[in-house]
Amino acid sequence: MSAAAEGTRAVFVVDDDHAVRDAIGLLLGLRGYAPRVFASGSEFLAAIDGDARGCILLDLRMPELDGLQVQAELGRRGINLPLIMLTAHGDVAAARAALKAGAFDFLEKPIDDALLMTTLDAALAQDRAAGRRAEQQSAMRARLARLTPREMEVLQRVVHGRHNREIASELGISPRTVEAYKARIMDKLQADRLADLIRIALDFGVPAAPDAS
């Protein structure tokens, strides 16, 4: 089953201590979250995939794979869910390493329920925002893919800073036709201003046109 199936309230709980695991899972279920519990880092890594949404509660000290190793493997796979590291008292250096590697936060055991809920809500809000950005980027890539080759040629020259007459001369069309292409491009990309077109082109790697000969 895809790990994305739980939705944006999903919390992946990874802890080798069954008492901690069960207690957190029960608490989260009662509070309206969708917990999925795992007894080891390897079990979790076998279940998670790149489409997952939610956040991760990950124990730092586990046999076989510890929390930092699991975090590193997630990074290698490009899985960037907000990660909250669960640490024992005195694991400050390891917690700092987790934060440096991109963890959202860390919580010390025994875990305060109110602090856990607050931290989870913030992590899930971050994940929802990341999901919205990913959807917007996917939609924009689809819009760019719908541009015709000629529209892309015009866009590349607009981004390069060329005026309508320069573009018209390079492409062998009239300035009025260039303006019509620009209007279609802006409509397809849902851009209101020239600055929007330039920002889109820069953000999505649209290459500039070659220098005019």
mmCIF file of the C-alpha atoms, coordinates in Angstrom:
data_MODEL
# 
_entry.id   MODEL 
# 
loop_
_atom_site.group_PDB 
_atom_site.id 
_atom_site.type_symbol 
_atom_site.label_atom_id 
_atom_site.label_alt_id 
_atom_site.label_comp_id 
_atom_site.label_asym_id 
_atom_site.label_entity_id 
_atom_site.label_seq_id 
_atom_site.pdbx_PDB_ins_code 
_atom_site.Cartn_x 
_atom_site.Cartn_y 
_atom_site.Cartn_z 
_atom_site.occupancy 
_atom_site.B_iso_or_equiv 
_atom_site.pdbx_formal_charge 
_atom_site.auth_seq_id 
_atom_site.auth_comp_id 
_atom_site.auth_asym_id 
_atom_site.auth_atom_id 
_atom_site.pdbx_PDB_model_num 
ATOM 1   C CA . MET A 1 1   ? 0.000  0.000  0.000   1.00 0.00 ? 1   MET A CA 1 
ATOM 2   C CA . SER A 1 2   ? 1.296  3.446  -0.864  1.00 0.00 ? 2   SER A CA 1 
ATOM 3   C CA . ALA A 1 3   ? 2.294  5.487  2.161   1.00 0.00 ? 3   ALA A CA 1 
ATOM 4   C CA . ALA A 1 4   ? 0.383  8.370  0.588   1.00 0.00 ? 4   ALA A CA 1 
ATOM 5   C CA . ALA A 1 5   ? -2.902 6.624  1.294   1.00 0.00 ? 5   ALA A CA 1 
ATOM 6   C CA . GLU A 1 6   ? -3.185 8.037  4.796   1.00 0.00 ? 6   GLU A CA 1 
ATOM 7   C CA . GLY A 1 7   ? -3.360 11.618 3.541   1.00 0.00 ? 7   GLY A CA 1 
ATOM 8   C CA . THR A 1 8   ? -2.013 14.830 5.005   1.00 0.00 ? 8   THR A CA 1 
ATOM 9   C CA . ARG A 1 9   ? -2.868 13.895 8.615   1.00 0.00 ? 9   ARG A CA 1 
ATOM 10  C CA . ALA A 1 10  ? -0.605 10.863 8.394   1.00 0.00 ? 10  ALA A CA 1 
ATOM 11  C CA . VAL A 1 11  ? 2.043  10.484 11.083  1.00 0.00 ? 11  VAL A CA 1 
ATOM 12  C CA . PHE A 1 12  ? 4.656  7.757  10.588  1.00 0.00 ? 12  PHE A CA 1 
ATOM 13  C CA . VAL A 1 13  ? 5.812  6.618  14.025  1.00 0.00 ? 13  VAL A CA 1 
ATOM 14  C CA . VAL A 1 14  ? 9.129  4.743  14.008  1.00 0.00 ? 14  VAL A CA 1 
ATOM 15  C CA . ASP A 1 15  ? 10.282 3.414  17.403  1.00 0.00 ? 15  ASP A CA 1 
ATOM 16  C CA . ASP A 1 16  ? 11.657 0.037  18.476  1.00 0.00 ? 16  ASP A CA 1 
ATOM 17  C CA . ASP A 1 17  ? 10.033 0.357  21.942  1.00 0.00 ? 17  ASP A CA 1 
ATOM 18  C CA . HIS A 1 18  ? 6.587  -1.220 21.524  1.00 0.00 ? 18  HIS A CA 1 
ATOM 19  C CA . ALA A 1 19  ? 5.227  0.544  24.627  1.00 0.00 ? 19  ALA A CA 1 
ATOM 20  C CA . VAL A 1 20  ? 6.190  3.970  23.284  1.00 0.00 ? 20  VAL A CA 1 
ATOM 21  C CA . ARG A 1 21  ? 5.018  3.048  19.806  1.00 0.00 ? 21  ARG A CA 1 
ATOM 22  C CA . ASP A 1 22  ? 1.614  1.850  20.980  1.00 0.00 ? 22  ASP A CA 1 
ATOM 23  C CA . ALA A 1 23  ? 1.100  4.780  23.342  1.00 0.00 ? 23  ALA A CA 1 
ATOM 24  C CA . ILE A 1 24  ? 1.876  7.351  20.650  1.00 0.00 ? 24  ILE A CA 1 
ATOM 25  C CA . GLY A 1 25  ? -0.235 5.521  18.085  1.00 0.00 ? 25  GLY A CA 1 
ATOM 26  C CA . LEU A 1 26  ? -3.214 5.393  20.448  1.00 0.00 ? 26  LEU A CA 1 
ATOM 27  C CA . LEU A 1 27  ? -2.869 9.063  21.388  1.00 0.00 ? 27  LEU A CA 1 
ATOM 28  C CA . LEU A 1 28  ? -2.637 10.176 17.773  1.00 0.00 ? 28  LEU A CA 1 
ATOM 29  C CA . GLY A 1 29  ? -5.630 8.078  16.758  1.00 0.00 ? 29  GLY A CA 1 
ATOM 30  C CA . LEU A 1 30  ? -7.716 9.613  19.531  1.00 0.00 ? 30  LEU A CA 1 
ATOM 31  C CA . ARG A 1 31  ? -6.676 13.115 18.459  1.00 0.00 ? 31  ARG A CA 1 
ATOM 32  C CA . GLY A 1 32  ? -7.775 12.602 14.860  1.00 0.00 ? 32  GLY A CA 1 
ATOM 33  C CA . TYR A 1 33  ? -4.447 11.861 13.211  1.00 0.00 ? 33  TYR A CA 1 
ATOM 34  C CA . ALA A 1 34  ? -3.769 8.836  11.001  1.00 0.00 ? 34  ALA A CA 1 
ATOM 35  C CA . PRO A 1 35  ? -0.853 7.043  12.671  1.00 0.00 ? 35  PRO A CA 1 
ATOM 36  C CA . ARG A 1 36  ? 1.164  4.307  10.996  1.00 0.00 ? 36  ARG A CA 1 
ATOM 37  C CA . VAL A 1 37  ? 3.586  2.591  13.353  1.00 0.00 ? 37  VAL A CA 1 
ATOM 38  C CA . PHE A 1 38  ? 6.844  0.790  12.569  1.00 0.00 ? 38  PHE A CA 1 
ATOM 39  C CA . ALA A 1 39  ? 9.109  -1.217 14.856  1.00 0.00 ? 39  ALA A CA 1 
ATOM 40  C CA . SER A 1 40  ? 12.357 -0.472 13.013  1.00 0.00 ? 40  SER A CA 1 
ATOM 41  C CA . GLY A 1 41  ? 13.935 1.880  10.543  1.00 0.00 ? 41  GLY A CA 1 
ATOM 42  C CA . SER A 1 42  ? 14.216 -0.826 7.906   1.00 0.00 ? 42  SER A CA 1 
ATOM 43  C CA . GLU A 1 43  ? 10.509 -1.697 8.219   1.00 0.00 ? 43  GLU A CA 1 
ATOM 44  C CA . PHE A 1 44  ? 9.639  1.965  7.767   1.00 0.00 ? 44  PHE A CA 1 
ATOM 45  C CA . LEU A 1 45  ? 11.959 2.422  4.793   1.00 0.00 ? 45  LEU A CA 1 
ATOM 46  C CA . ALA A 1 46  ? 10.424 -0.608 3.102   1.00 0.00 ? 46  ALA A CA 1 
ATOM 47  C CA . ALA A 1 47  ? 6.953  0.979  3.371   1.00 0.00 ? 47  ALA A CA 1 
ATOM 48  C CA . ILE A 1 48  ? 7.586  4.661  2.626   1.00 0.00 ? 48  ILE A CA 1 
ATOM 49  C CA . ASP A 1 49  ? 7.584  6.015  -0.913  1.00 0.00 ? 49  ASP A CA 1 
ATOM 50  C CA . GLY A 1 50  ? 8.083  9.307  -2.688  1.00 0.00 ? 50  GLY A CA 1 
ATOM 51  C CA . ASP A 1 51  ? 4.359  10.047 -2.868  1.00 0.00 ? 51  ASP A CA 1 
ATOM 52  C CA . ALA A 1 52  ? 3.933  10.031 0.909   1.00 0.00 ? 52  ALA A CA 1 
ATOM 53  C CA . ARG A 1 53  ? 2.362  13.017 2.643   1.00 0.00 ? 53  ARG A CA 1 
ATOM 54  C CA . GLY A 1 54  ? 2.336  13.751 6.354   1.00 0.00 ? 54  GLY A CA 1 
ATOM 55  C CA . CYS A 1 55  ? 5.216  13.788 8.841   1.00 0.00 ? 55  CYS A CA 1 
ATOM 56  C CA . ILE A 1 56  ? 7.565  11.387 10.606  1.00 0.00 ? 56  ILE A CA 1 
ATOM 57  C CA . LEU A 1 57  ? 8.164  10.752 14.314  1.00 0.00 ? 57  LEU A CA 1 
ATOM 58  C CA . LEU A 1 58  ? 11.512 8.954  14.348  1.00 0.00 ? 58  LEU A CA 1 
ATOM 59  C CA . ASP A 1 59  ? 13.329 7.531  17.358  1.00 0.00 ? 59  ASP A CA 1 
ATOM 60  C CA . LEU A 1 60  ? 16.998 8.416  17.424  1.00 0.00 ? 60  LEU A CA 1 
ATOM 61  C CA . ARG A 1 61  ? 18.329 5.355  19.276  1.00 0.00 ? 61  ARG A CA 1 
ATOM 62  C CA . MET A 1 62  ? 17.335 2.118  17.532  1.00 0.00 ? 62  MET A CA 1 
ATOM 63  C CA . PRO A 1 63  ? 19.229 -1.102 16.786  1.00 0.00 ? 63  PRO A CA 1 
ATOM 64  C CA . GLU A 1 64  ? 20.209 -1.933 13.208  1.00 0.00 ? 64  GLU A CA 1 
ATOM 65  C CA . LEU A 1 65  ? 19.456 1.522  11.740  1.00 0.00 ? 65  LEU A CA 1 
ATOM 66  C CA . ASP A 1 66  ? 19.388 4.507  14.048  1.00 0.00 ? 66  ASP A CA 1 
ATOM 67  C CA . GLY A 1 67  ? 17.398 7.650  13.420  1.00 0.00 ? 67  GLY A CA 1 
ATOM 68  C CA . LEU A 1 68  ? 20.223 9.546  11.758  1.00 0.00 ? 68  LEU A CA 1 
ATOM 69  C CA . GLN A 1 69  ? 20.829 6.669  9.345   1.00 0.00 ? 69  GLN A CA 1 
ATOM 70  C CA . VAL A 1 70  ? 17.137 6.499  8.466   1.00 0.00 ? 70  VAL A CA 1 
ATOM 71  C CA . GLN A 1 71  ? 17.123 10.264 7.953   1.00 0.00 ? 71  GLN A CA 1 
ATOM 72  C CA . ALA A 1 72  ? 20.130 10.001 5.643   1.00 0.00 ? 72  ALA A CA 1 
ATOM 73  C CA . GLU A 1 73  ? 18.457 7.259  3.578   1.00 0.00 ? 73  GLU A CA 1 
ATOM 74  C CA . LEU A 1 74  ? 15.297 9.342  3.234   1.00 0.00 ? 74  LEU A CA 1 
ATOM 75  C CA . GLY A 1 75  ? 17.455 12.182 1.952   1.00 0.00 ? 75  GLY A CA 1 
ATOM 76  C CA . ARG A 1 76  ? 19.126 9.912  -0.598  1.00 0.00 ? 76  ARG A CA 1 
ATOM 77  C CA . ARG A 1 77  ? 15.686 8.898  -1.854  1.00 0.00 ? 77  ARG A CA 1 
ATOM 78  C CA . GLY A 1 78  ? 14.507 12.501 -2.076  1.00 0.00 ? 78  GLY A CA 1 
ATOM 79  C CA . ILE A 1 79  ? 11.749 11.964 0.529   1.00 0.00 ? 79  ILE A CA 1 
ATOM 80  C CA . ASN A 1 80  ? 11.471 15.292 2.310   1.00 0.00 ? 80  ASN A CA 1 
ATOM 81  C CA . LEU A 1 81  ? 8.611  14.842 4.767   1.00 0.00 ? 81  LEU A CA 1 
ATOM 82  C CA . PRO A 1 82  ? 8.932  16.929 7.949   1.00 0.00 ? 82  PRO A CA 1 
ATOM 83  C CA . LEU A 1 83  ? 10.844 14.761 10.418  1.00 0.00 ? 83  LEU A CA 1 
ATOM 84  C CA . ILE A 1 84  ? 10.641 15.064 14.203  1.00 0.00 ? 84  ILE A CA 1 
ATOM 85  C CA . MET A 1 85  ? 13.416 13.205 15.982  1.00 0.00 ? 85  MET A CA 1 
ATOM 86  C CA . LEU A 1 86  ? 12.615 11.582 19.342  1.00 0.00 ? 86  LEU A CA 1 
ATOM 87  C CA . THR A 1 87  ? 15.616 11.691 21.641  1.00 0.00 ? 87  THR A CA 1 
ATOM 88  C CA . ALA A 1 88  ? 16.561 10.666 25.147  1.00 0.00 ? 88  ALA A CA 1 
ATOM 89  C CA . HIS A 1 89  ? 17.841 13.231 27.625  1.00 0.00 ? 89  HIS A CA 1 
ATOM 90  C CA . GLY A 1 90  ? 21.441 14.076 26.822  1.00 0.00 ? 90  GLY A CA 1 
ATOM 91  C CA . ASP A 1 91  ? 21.298 13.425 23.061  1.00 0.00 ? 91  ASP A CA 1 
ATOM 92  C CA . VAL A 1 92  ? 21.881 17.093 22.297  1.00 0.00 ? 92  VAL A CA 1 
ATOM 93  C CA . ALA A 1 93  ? 24.757 16.521 19.871  1.00 0.00 ? 93  ALA A CA 1 
ATOM 94  C CA . ALA A 1 94  ? 22.789 13.943 17.891  1.00 0.00 ? 94  ALA A CA 1 
ATOM 95  C CA . ALA A 1 95  ? 19.708 16.164 17.894  1.00 0.00 ? 95  ALA A CA 1 
ATOM 96  C CA . ARG A 1 96  ? 21.817 19.009 16.550  1.00 0.00 ? 96  ARG A CA 1 
ATOM 97  C CA . ALA A 1 97  ? 23.091 16.721 13.792  1.00 0.00 ? 97  ALA A CA 1 
ATOM 98  C CA . ALA A 1 98  ? 19.503 15.797 12.878  1.00 0.00 ? 98  ALA A CA 1 
ATOM 99  C CA . LEU A 1 99  ? 18.495 19.475 12.683  1.00 0.00 ? 99  LEU A CA 1 
ATOM 100 C CA . LYS A 1 100 ? 21.550 20.264 10.566  1.00 0.00 ? 100 LYS A CA 1 
ATOM 101 C CA . ALA A 1 101 ? 20.513 17.457 8.201   1.00 0.00 ? 101 ALA A CA 1 
ATOM 102 C CA . GLY A 1 102 ? 17.087 19.040 7.793   1.00 0.00 ? 102 GLY A CA 1 
ATOM 103 C CA . ALA A 1 103 ? 14.928 17.655 10.611  1.00 0.00 ? 103 ALA A CA 1 
ATOM 104 C CA . PHE A 1 104 ? 11.901 19.779 11.426  1.00 0.00 ? 104 PHE A CA 1 
ATOM 105 C CA . ASP A 1 105 ? 12.393 19.535 15.202  1.00 0.00 ? 105 ASP A CA 1 
ATOM 106 C CA . PHE A 1 106 ? 13.315 17.158 17.998  1.00 0.00 ? 106 PHE A CA 1 
ATOM 107 C CA . LEU A 1 107 ? 11.450 16.155 21.155  1.00 0.00 ? 107 LEU A CA 1 
ATOM 108 C CA . GLU A 1 108 ? 12.894 14.660 24.295  1.00 0.00 ? 108 GLU A CA 1 
ATOM 109 C CA . LYS A 1 109 ? 11.432 11.577 25.946  1.00 0.00 ? 109 LYS A CA 1 
ATOM 110 C CA . PRO A 1 110 ? 9.253  11.299 27.937  1.00 0.00 ? 110 PRO A CA 1 
ATOM 111 C CA . ILE A 1 111 ? 7.212  13.262 25.430  1.00 0.00 ? 111 ILE A CA 1 
ATOM 112 C CA . ASP A 1 112 ? 4.882  16.014 26.607  1.00 0.00 ? 112 ASP A CA 1 
ATOM 113 C CA . ASP A 1 113 ? 1.517  15.394 24.895  1.00 0.00 ? 113 ASP A CA 1 
ATOM 114 C CA . ALA A 1 114 ? 0.663  19.069 24.388  1.00 0.00 ? 114 ALA A CA 1 
ATOM 115 C CA . LEU A 1 115 ? 4.089  19.840 22.933  1.00 0.00 ? 115 LEU A CA 1 
ATOM 116 C CA . LEU A 1 116 ? 3.804  16.803 20.672  1.00 0.00 ? 116 LEU A CA 1 
ATOM 117 C CA . MET A 1 117 ? 0.460  17.985 19.279  1.00 0.00 ? 117 MET A CA 1 
ATOM 118 C CA . THR A 1 118 ? 1.757  21.509 18.697  1.00 0.00 ? 118 THR A CA 1 
ATOM 119 C CA . THR A 1 119 ? 4.877  20.240 16.957  1.00 0.00 ? 119 THR A CA 1 
ATOM 120 C CA . LEU A 1 120 ? 2.932  17.772 14.815  1.00 0.00 ? 120 LEU A CA 1 
ATOM 121 C CA . ASP A 1 121 ? 0.454  20.421 13.701  1.00 0.00 ? 121 ASP A CA 1 
ATOM 122 C CA . ALA A 1 122 ? 3.300  22.723 12.662  1.00 0.00 ? 122 ALA A CA 1 
ATOM 123 C CA . ALA A 1 123 ? 5.045  19.892 10.796  1.00 0.00 ? 123 ALA A CA 1 
ATOM 124 C CA . LEU A 1 124 ? 1.860  18.857 9.003   1.00 0.00 ? 124 LEU A CA 1 
ATOM 125 C CA . ALA A 1 125 ? 1.175  22.486 8.048   1.00 0.00 ? 125 ALA A CA 1 
ATOM 126 C CA . GLN A 1 126 ? 4.637  22.623 6.498   1.00 0.00 ? 126 GLN A CA 1 
ATOM 127 C CA . ASP A 1 127 ? 3.958  19.415 4.586   1.00 0.00 ? 127 ASP A CA 1 
ATOM 128 C CA . ARG A 1 128 ? 0.636  20.738 3.273   1.00 0.00 ? 128 ARG A CA 1 
ATOM 129 C CA . ALA A 1 129 ? 2.383  23.890 2.064   1.00 0.00 ? 129 ALA A CA 1 
ATOM 130 C CA . ALA A 1 130 ? 5.047  21.769 0.356   1.00 0.00 ? 130 ALA A CA 1 
ATOM 131 C CA . GLY A 1 131 ? 2.303  19.689 -1.263  1.00 0.00 ? 131 GLY A CA 1 
ATOM 132 C CA . ARG A 1 132 ? 0.594  22.806 -2.603  1.00 0.00 ? 132 ARG A CA 1 
ATOM 133 C CA . ARG A 1 133 ? 3.892  24.071 -4.017  1.00 0.00 ? 133 ARG A CA 1 
ATOM 134 C CA . ALA A 1 134 ? 4.518  20.722 -5.703  1.00 0.00 ? 134 ALA A CA 1 
ATOM 135 C CA . GLU A 1 135 ? 1.036  20.798 -7.256  1.00 0.00 ? 135 GLU A CA 1 
ATOM 136 C CA . GLN A 1 136 ? 1.567  24.354 -8.495  1.00 0.00 ? 136 GLN A CA 1 
ATOM 137 C CA . GLN A 1 137 ? 4.929  23.448 -9.995  1.00 0.00 ? 137 GLN A CA 1 
ATOM 138 C CA . SER A 1 138 ? 3.462  20.404 -11.709 1.00 0.00 ? 138 SER A CA 1 
ATOM 139 C CA . ALA A 1 139 ? 0.647  22.517 -13.135 1.00 0.00 ? 139 ALA A CA 1 
ATOM 140 C CA . MET A 1 140 ? 3.100  25.106 -14.452 1.00 0.00 ? 140 MET A CA 1 
ATOM 141 C CA . ARG A 1 141 ? 5.264  22.438 -16.086 1.00 0.00 ? 141 ARG A CA 1 
ATOM 142 C CA . ALA A 1 142 ? 2.144  21.150 -17.817 1.00 0.00 ? 142 ALA A CA 1 
ATOM 143 C CA . ARG A 1 143 ? 1.321  24.673 -19.045 1.00 0.00 ? 143 ARG A CA 1 
ATOM 144 C CA . LEU A 1 144 ? 4.855  25.142 -20.364 1.00 0.00 ? 144 LEU A CA 1 
ATOM 145 C CA . ALA A 1 145 ? 4.610  21.804 -22.171 1.00 0.00 ? 145 ALA A CA 1 
ATOM 146 C CA . ARG A 1 146 ? 1.510  23.088 -23.998 1.00 0.00 ? 146 ARG A CA 1 
ATOM 147 C CA . LEU A 1 147 ? 3.430  25.939 -25.624 1.00 0.00 ? 147 LEU A CA 1 
ATOM 148 C CA . THR A 1 148 ? 4.030  25.435 -29.330 1.00 0.00 ? 148 THR A CA 1 
ATOM 149 C CA . PRO A 1 149 ? 7.623  25.455 -30.608 1.00 0.00 ? 149 PRO A CA 1 
ATOM 150 C CA . ARG A 1 150 ? 7.090  28.960 -32.010 1.00 0.00 ? 150 ARG A CA 1 
ATOM 151 C CA . GLU A 1 151 ? 5.633  30.204 -28.722 1.00 0.00 ? 151 GLU A CA 1 
ATOM 152 C CA . MET A 1 152 ? 8.657  28.803 -26.903 1.00 0.00 ? 152 MET A CA 1 
ATOM 153 C CA . GLU A 1 153 ? 10.968 30.619 -29.317 1.00 0.00 ? 153 GLU A CA 1 
ATOM 154 C CA . VAL A 1 154 ? 9.176  33.877 -28.575 1.00 0.00 ? 154 VAL A CA 1 
ATOM 155 C CA . LEU A 1 155 ? 9.232  33.238 -24.832 1.00 0.00 ? 155 LEU A CA 1 
ATOM 156 C CA . GLN A 1 156 ? 12.980 32.548 -24.897 1.00 0.00 ? 156 GLN A CA 1 
ATOM 157 C CA . ARG A 1 157 ? 13.604 35.855 -26.640 1.00 0.00 ? 157 ARG A CA 1 
ATOM 158 C CA . VAL A 1 158 ? 11.288 37.783 -24.351 1.00 0.00 ? 158 VAL A CA 1 
ATOM 159 C CA . VAL A 1 159 ? 13.157 36.402 -21.358 1.00 0.00 ? 159 VAL A CA 1 
ATOM 160 C CA . HIS A 1 160 ? 16.443 37.386 -23.022 1.00 0.00 ? 160 HIS A CA 1 
ATOM 161 C CA . GLY A 1 161 ? 15.179 41.002 -23.027 1.00 0.00 ? 161 GLY A CA 1 
ATOM 162 C CA . ARG A 1 162 ? 14.578 41.444 -26.728 1.00 0.00 ? 162 ARG A CA 1 
ATOM 163 C CA . HIS A 1 163 ? 11.947 43.851 -27.981 1.00 0.00 ? 163 HIS A CA 1 
ATOM 164 C CA . ASN A 1 164 ? 9.147  42.951 -30.359 1.00 0.00 ? 164 ASN A CA 1 
ATOM 165 C CA . ARG A 1 165 ? 10.951 44.313 -33.411 1.00 0.00 ? 165 ARG A CA 1 
ATOM 166 C CA . GLU A 1 166 ? 14.115 42.372 -32.599 1.00 0.00 ? 166 GLU A CA 1 
ATOM 167 C CA . ILE A 1 167 ? 12.128 39.176 -32.108 1.00 0.00 ? 167 ILE A CA 1 
ATOM 168 C CA . ALA A 1 168 ? 10.192 39.782 -35.299 1.00 0.00 ? 168 ALA A CA 1 
ATOM 169 C CA . SER A 1 169 ? 13.432 40.279 -37.269 1.00 0.00 ? 169 SER A CA 1 
ATOM 170 C CA . GLU A 1 170 ? 15.005 37.106 -35.858 1.00 0.00 ? 170 GLU A CA 1 
ATOM 171 C CA . LEU A 1 171 ? 11.959 34.919 -36.486 1.00 0.00 ? 171 LEU A CA 1 
ATOM 172 C CA . GLY A 1 172 ? 10.898 36.456 -39.797 1.00 0.00 ? 172 GLY A CA 1 
ATOM 173 C CA . ILE A 1 173 ? 7.477  37.576 -38.577 1.00 0.00 ? 173 ILE A CA 1 
ATOM 174 C CA . SER A 1 174 ? 5.842  40.938 -37.945 1.00 0.00 ? 174 SER A CA 1 
ATOM 175 C CA . PRO A 1 175 ? 5.985  42.792 -34.605 1.00 0.00 ? 175 PRO A CA 1 
ATOM 176 C CA . ARG A 1 176 ? 2.195  42.550 -34.440 1.00 0.00 ? 176 ARG A CA 1 
ATOM 177 C CA . THR A 1 177 ? 2.474  38.738 -34.723 1.00 0.00 ? 177 THR A CA 1 
ATOM 178 C CA . VAL A 1 178 ? 5.059  38.743 -31.949 1.00 0.00 ? 178 VAL A CA 1 
ATOM 179 C CA . GLU A 1 179 ? 2.603  40.654 -29.759 1.00 0.00 ? 179 GLU A CA 1 
ATOM 180 C CA . ALA A 1 180 ? -0.096 38.084 -30.536 1.00 0.00 ? 180 ALA A CA 1 
ATOM 181 C CA . TYR A 1 181 ? 2.261  35.253 -29.572 1.00 0.00 ? 181 TYR A CA 1 
ATOM 182 C CA . LYS A 1 182 ? 3.129  37.017 -26.318 1.00 0.00 ? 182 LYS A CA 1 
ATOM 183 C CA . ALA A 1 183 ? -0.555 37.398 -25.482 1.00 0.00 ? 183 ALA A CA 1 
ATOM 184 C CA . ARG A 1 184 ? -1.151 33.682 -26.096 1.00 0.00 ? 184 ARG A CA 1 
ATOM 185 C CA . ILE A 1 185 ? 1.878  32.740 -24.007 1.00 0.00 ? 185 ILE A CA 1 
ATOM 186 C CA . MET A 1 186 ? 0.712  34.874 -21.096 1.00 0.00 ? 186 MET A CA 1 
ATOM 187 C CA . ASP A 1 187 ? -2.748 33.366 -21.342 1.00 0.00 ? 187 ASP A CA 1 
ATOM 188 C CA . LYS A 1 188 ? -1.436 29.793 -21.398 1.00 0.00 ? 188 LYS A CA 1 
ATOM 189 C CA . LEU A 1 189 ? 0.923  30.400 -18.489 1.00 0.00 ? 189 LEU A CA 1 
ATOM 190 C CA . GLN A 1 190 ? -1.653 32.459 -16.565 1.00 0.00 ? 190 GLN A CA 1 
ATOM 191 C CA . ALA A 1 191 ? 0.812  35.336 -16.287 1.00 0.00 ? 191 ALA A CA 1 
ATOM 192 C CA . ASP A 1 192 ? -0.424 38.882 -15.784 1.00 0.00 ? 192 ASP A CA 1 
ATOM 193 C CA . ARG A 1 193 ? 2.805  40.790 -16.434 1.00 0.00 ? 193 ARG A CA 1 
ATOM 194 C CA . LEU A 1 194 ? 6.096  40.490 -18.262 1.00 0.00 ? 194 LEU A CA 1 
ATOM 195 C CA . ALA A 1 195 ? 7.793  40.103 -14.880 1.00 0.00 ? 195 ALA A CA 1 
ATOM 196 C CA . ASP A 1 196 ? 5.668  36.980 -14.286 1.00 0.00 ? 196 ASP A CA 1 
ATOM 197 C CA . LEU A 1 197 ? 6.882  35.443 -17.547 1.00 0.00 ? 197 LEU A CA 1 
ATOM 198 C CA . ILE A 1 198 ? 10.506 36.105 -16.643 1.00 0.00 ? 198 ILE A CA 1 
ATOM 199 C CA . ARG A 1 199 ? 10.036 34.628 -13.157 1.00 0.00 ? 199 ARG A CA 1 
ATOM 200 C CA . ILE A 1 200 ? 8.383  31.506 -14.576 1.00 0.00 ? 200 ILE A CA 1 
ATOM 201 C CA . ALA A 1 201 ? 11.143 31.057 -17.139 1.00 0.00 ? 201 ALA A CA 1 
ATOM 202 C CA . LEU A 1 202 ? 13.862 31.414 -14.495 1.00 0.00 ? 202 LEU A CA 1 
ATOM 203 C CA . ASP A 1 203 ? 12.120 29.137 -11.993 1.00 0.00 ? 203 ASP A CA 1 
ATOM 204 C CA . PHE A 1 204 ? 11.535 26.370 -14.536 1.00 0.00 ? 204 PHE A CA 1 
ATOM 205 C CA . GLY A 1 205 ? 14.789 26.543 -16.452 1.00 0.00 ? 205 GLY A CA 1 
ATOM 206 C CA . VAL A 1 206 ? 13.504 27.890 -19.775 1.00 0.00 ? 206 VAL A CA 1 
ATOM 207 C CA . PRO A 1 207 ? 16.738 28.529 -21.723 1.00 0.00 ? 207 PRO A CA 1 
ATOM 208 C CA . ALA A 1 208 ? 17.405 31.941 -23.158 1.00 0.00 ? 208 ALA A CA 1 
ATOM 209 C CA . ALA A 1 209 ? 17.446 32.224 -26.929 1.00 0.00 ? 209 ALA A CA 1 
ATOM 210 C CA . PRO A 1 210 ? 20.836 32.062 -28.642 1.00 0.00 ? 210 PRO A CA 1 
ATOM 211 C CA . ASP A 1 211 ? 22.451 35.394 -29.462 1.00 0.00 ? 211 ASP A CA 1 
ATOM 212 C CA . ALA A 1 212 ? 21.287 36.815 -32.730 1.00 0.00 ? 212 ALA A CA 1 
ATOM 213 C CA . SER A 1 213 ? 23.874 36.426 -35.461 1.00 0.00 ? 213 SER A CA 1 
# 
